[in-house]
Amino acid sequence: MNVVLWVVQVALGALFLFGGGMKLFAFDKYKKTTEARSHGKGLGFSKEFLTFIGVCEIAGGLGLILPMALQIMPVLTPLAALGLAVIMLGATVFHLRRKDSPAPTVVLFLLLGFVTYGRMMN
């Protein structure tokens, strides 16, 4: 079980580091890509809000991996997963309101729940 949790944690950590980095450091490219995928619907959020989400995703991505890997306050790993799950819950609502498929955010939410539960039980 520990190996499966590590694989999921590293995959999710990399995903959130990349996604948060795009929101934080390549906002214009992220905006163009997102608008192209959503057929010109636009993002619906300010640059400042997406920067905040990007910072949260980067912090959460690091929090999924570093505390347990370095054995420094490993209790932060399930808390990071829980925080990212809250962000994915908000992202699911966002996609449902836009009539987009919420499947990717629901899968991420479930995986984050798995990490939260698995690491809290250790």
N, C-alpha and C positions, 0 to 999 in steps of 0.2 A: 504494500500500500504506500509506503514511504517513497518508493521509486516513482510510482504513478503520480503522486502529489508533486514530486520534484519536476517531473516532465511537464505537467500542466502549469506549475508555477513559472518555470522558465519560458514556456511558450507564451503564456499570458503576459509575463513581464516584458518580453521582447515586443509583443504586439502593442502594449500600452506605451512603451518607450517610443516606438515608431510613431504611433498615432498622436501621442502628446507632442512629440517633436515636430510633427507636421503642423499641428495647430499653433505651436509656439514659435517655431523658427522659419516656417515656410507658409505663412498664412495665405499669401496671394495665390500660390500654387494649389494649396488645399481648397481655397474658395472656388477657384476655377474648376477643379476636378469635381468637387461636390455639386456645383451648379450644373455641370455637364451631365452628371449621373442623374440629377433630379429634374432634368428637362427644363431648366431655367426657373425652378421654383424659388431659388435663393436659399440662403442659410437660415434667415430669420433670427439671427443672433448678432450682437455687436462683436466687434473685434476684441474688445476688452473681456467679454464673457468667454469667448472661445480661448483667449489667452489663459484665463483662469482655469478652464477645463483642461487645457494642455498642461499647465503646471501640476494640476491634481493628478492627471494621468501619468506624468513622468514620475512624480513622487510615489504614486501607487505602484507603478511598474518596478521601481527600485525597492520599494517596501515588500514586494512579493518575493524578492530574491535575497537581498543583502542581509537582513537581520538573521535569517536562518543559516545562510551560507557562512557568515562571519561569527555566528553564535553570540551576537551582541543584541540583547533584548529581542529574542525570537518571538515574543508575544506580539510584536508589531506586524508580523506577517499576516495572521488572520485579520487583524484590524485593517491592514492595507487592502486585503481582499474584500472585506466588508464595505470599505469606503468606495472601492471601484464598483462593487455591486450596486451601490446606491446611484452612482453615475450611470450605470447601464440601465437601471430602472427608469431614470429620467430620459435616457436616450430611447428606450422602448416607447415611452409615452410620446416623445417627439415624433418618432417614425409612424406611430399609429395615427396621430393627428394629421400627418401629411399624406396618409394613405400609402405609405411605403411599407415594404416588408420589414417587420421587426425581428425576423428570424435570427440574424447575426447577433443582435444585442441580447436576445433571449438566451441564445447558446452561451454567450459570454457571461451573462448573469448566472446561469446554472453552473458553469465551470468555476466561477468565483465563489459561489455558494459551496461547491464541493471542496475547494481549497479552505474556505473559512471553517467549515465543519471538520474537515480532516485534520487541520492544524490545531483546532481548539481541543480535539479529543486526544492529541498526543501529550 
